[in-house]
Amino acid sequence: MKIKEPELPENFHIPRWEELPNVDLYLDQVVTLINSCLNELISGNISEKKENPILTKTMINNYVKNNLIEAPIKKKYSKTQCAKIFAICVLKQVYSMNDIFLLITEALKRVSIEIAYNKFCDLFEQALICTYNKKDFIDSNINDEARYLLKSVLLSCSYKIYVENLVNLVNTKNGT
């Protein structure tokens, strides 16, 4: 019996820095923005999306308490905080909060949040496309140590997402 392969959601795209809202957002708006972009990819099967969204208000509050993101100002979250939350939601598929804190801190020592976030989005989408199409992720900038680390981190996340989506397809087919 052949197992149906999971597919990357059509036109999957994480908003780049320039596409993030230029106005600060309330907590509900941040949750809606990020879930609308990531739930179809990461949540797997449709019935789990409402029960287990990729992001909740409580999760964001925990990210603030654990210093993964800065506290909101007047109950609003900035573009910088939204970018970090996008990264956290992807990275938490594989990495601990301590690891995520270290990875984000290291990335921001080298470049601005705008550049780091856009590079994160670009490489994650490339990693997903390669993973779902069963192709090697060839990167011409392999000599850049920071870029190699980011590529490796994002490939591990894309492999985990792919496998979870495959398991969800098998479970759906088997009625479990």
C-alpha positions, 0 to 999 in steps of 0.5 A: 500500500502506497502512502500518500505524500504530504504536500506543502500548502499552496502558496505557503509564505511567511510575511517578510519584514516589509509585509508585517504590519507597520502598526503595533498589534494587540495580543489577539491580533498577533495570535490571529496573524501568526496562526493564519500563516502557520497553522495549515503547515504546522498543525497538520490535520484540520480537526487539530487546528482549533484544538491545538493552534500553533500559537495562543495568548498564553504562549505569548505571555510565557514568551514574555515571562521567559524573556524570549520577546520583550514585554508589550508596550501599552498592551501592543506588540511591535513588528520586532516582537511579531518577527520573533514570535514567528521564529519561535513558532517554527523553532519550537517544533524541534528546539527548547525555549533555552535553545531558541533564546540562544539562537535568536540572541546569537543571530541578532548579534550579527545583523539587524532584526530586519535582515535576520528575520528575512533571511530566516523566512527565505531559508525556511521556505527553501528548506520546506520546498526541498524537504517536500520535493525530496531535493537536497538543499544546496546553498552557495553560501555554505562558507558562512558559519552563521548561515550554515547554522541557520540552514541546519536549524531550519532543515531540522524544523522542516523535516519534523513538520514534514514527518508530522504531516505524513503521520497525520495523513496515515492516521487519517487514512487509518481512521485513527 
